Amino acid sequence: RHGGHNTWAELARNPLIIGTLSGLLVRVLDIHLPAWLLETVGRIGQAALPLGLLAVGAGLKMTGLTAAPALALGLLGIRHLLLPIAAIGLAWVLKLPPTEQAILVAFGALPTASSAYVLAVRMGGNGPFVAGLITVSTLLGMATVPLWIGALAWLRPAG
């Protein structure tokens, strides 16, 4: 909204969205890709995370989060406190087996993805702010993911 771009047009041209929808379409239609293409796409996929983290590092400014500290605290609180609590509650409501509970809580507690930075910058957002959020979220995640999985085991209802 603040980047002055047409949001729907940007989303329609966004490679993250196109890739996700293409992958879902291939899966739903049960299309079998040739082995050479799977290997190529696999290598590109393996490079995506390191490249995303390099982009975040390049866009990181130590003062990035000072633009809106309350917003940063709120977003980090949602990501590292509320989402794991919601995941634990959902695991109990769905009566998932312990392994699936742990997977759900781990995914709920993961740090913010580096692709958020790429998306924010591409759409004209505040790149340094998002880079700061991802950095702090990653640091928090090193402590909070094991804590939330431990909390799940400790809080798990008997039976």
PyMOL commands that set and color helices and strands:
alter all, ss='L'
color gray80, all
select helices_A, chain A and resi 7-13+15-28+35-59+64-67+69-93+98-109+115-122+127-155
alter helices_A, ss='H'
color red, helices_A
deselect
rebuild
show_as cartoon
